[in-house]
């Protein structure tokens, strides 16, 4: 009980103002050196004899159970008179407070926040990023009640959130815990700008030093943010916050109710290819504000913070978001047609090098997402809700355009989902099929079974031809030998593609390559050594497999060097050009010679 008294004294001034809210959260961030903070939570009077308190076991945007409650120590409870209450921890993210009589309940605990890369919580001398799922406990009894978060921070810090500001500095208010858990807070030393687009207010707050150009970021985000009307009618927010971490050792992003957190290496903004990574990520999370936050599958409505939230439509939530992200940027002229084509060609090429697409459907991958991993096994035996979900969305878009003579596209599916199935309604497979029937007049059961309930197999050449496009390898591309295995810097194989030459020769992940044709090979020179041979030739690979030396004969396969490219077909027809324009919402981009217009 000793830590409780100073904590109560520390927050005495804040508590009197925050106690007016139904649920009050108070966090002291003034001693951030070791990633720690003190937290106090006040709940209104309850008559429960066993008052349940939870910390989520996962955070929204990451479909994986996480050990979030491990960050909590010195957990204690007091009644409204300040007397201690018995607490029993009954699950990884659940505590029960024993009550002898009705009373308000106050909780105190220490928080360790050093999960920057997980985008859960991070506290240091320059800032704090707080996602409530890993910071603030809640009670199911008061989940729907209004909340206030008050923070005690160093004098030089500034605080931002998608939530509305409270009456005091560094405080925010929300209508429920669901709003709090989906509205992270960024407080600290940061750069900040405001801008507007299409009648909505936007903010960008950047923590960390780096080679970013804030003026360019604001200009491009303004263009992007104005393109939402290309898909949806209306906005689920009045104000939106782009939070950016320019840092080291962390990358990725997470969507939230009216904000996003984007993490990029601090020196990955200047070069065009790096900047494209940032702006595409920003677009992806912006699309999520509708697709996932405003409407989402029934398995995720409402969020169950203590259990896995299963759905066979996660491919639509994630893959379709990936599908739309570059389209909005293209319409906004933030990326060029050439850059759009390069991205699509890379996705198609990656699909061809993912044997798991033949093993698992996107529906099955969606259900499996909570148990999914990565690495060699995933590549060989799993579809990906992002990658294959993107291509499924492409196929569905082209099907709708075909069936409706270009009157409707996949954008209209998402327009209908936002209009008719907004949270808390949710939607299921039958709802999506009904929308497809309403738009096209066709029954999509057979199409769904062939493309979504079965492993995805697409004829990309035939598909893209509808839009006047063809796939080609670059002019300097040539046929090169292919093994289907990938060594790391120690020549230990981290990947062996299923049905590749290496796979068929009996080579497995974890084997350590020693020599090729009896001569020692290095990790740096392995790829060049393979190019010394001809496609179809046979080579001897010497390796350690489970610490035993062995040699295998491998027949080299064939692949093309250089990237796959999208180009115009020769003499595209009017119907092909019309299809292209209906698909992407831009004019036909090629001149009469088939070259991209500048």
Secondary structure as UniProt FT lines:
FT   HELIX           2..10
FT   HELIX           12..18
FT   TURN            19..20
FT   STRAND          23..28
FT   TURN            33..34
FT   STRAND          36..46
FT   STRAND          50..54
FT   TURN            60..61
FT   HELIX           68..71
FT   STRAND          72..78
FT   TURN            80..81
FT   STRAND          84..85
FT   STRAND          87..91
FT   TURN            92..93
FT   STRAND          94..98
FT   STRAND          103..112
FT   STRAND          114..115
FT   TURN            116..119
FT   STRAND          121..123
FT   STRAND          127..130
FT   HELIX           132..134
FT   HELIX           140..142
FT   TURN            143..144
FT   STRAND          147..152
FT   TURN            155..156
FT   STRAND          158..161
FT   STRAND          164..165
FT   TURN            169..170
FT   STRAND          171..174
FT   HELIX           177..181
FT   STRAND          185..188
FT   STRAND          191..197
FT   TURN            198..199
FT   STRAND          200..207
FT   HELIX           214..225
FT   TURN            226..227
FT   HELIX           228..230
FT   STRAND          239..247
FT   STRAND          252..255
FT   STRAND          259..265
FT   TURN            266..267
FT   HELIX           272..288
FT   TURN            289..290
FT   TURN            292..294
FT   HELIX           298..300
FT   TURN            305..306
FT   TURN            312..313
FT   HELIX           315..319
FT   HELIX           320..331
FT   TURN            332..333
FT   HELIX           337..352
FT   HELIX           355..358
FT   HELIX           362..368
FT   HELIX           369..371
FT   HELIX           376..381
FT   TURN            385..386
FT   HELIX           387..403
FT   TURN            404..406
FT   HELIX           410..420
FT   TURN            422..425
FT   HELIX           429..440
FT   HELIX           445..451
FT   HELIX           460..465
FT   TURN            466..468
FT   STRAND          469..473
FT   TURN            475..476
FT   STRAND          479..482
FT   STRAND          485..487
FT   TURN            489..490
FT   STRAND          492..496
FT   TURN            498..499
FT   HELIX           501..504
FT   TURN            505..506
FT   TURN            509..510
FT   STRAND          512..516
FT   TURN            517..518
FT   STRAND          519..520
FT   TURN            523..525
FT   HELIX           526..530
FT   TURN            531..532
FT   TURN            535..536
FT   STRAND          538..545
FT   TURN            546..547
FT   STRAND          548..555
FT   STRAND          557..560
FT   STRAND          564..568
FT   TURN            570..571
FT   HELIX           574..584
FT   TURN            592..593
//
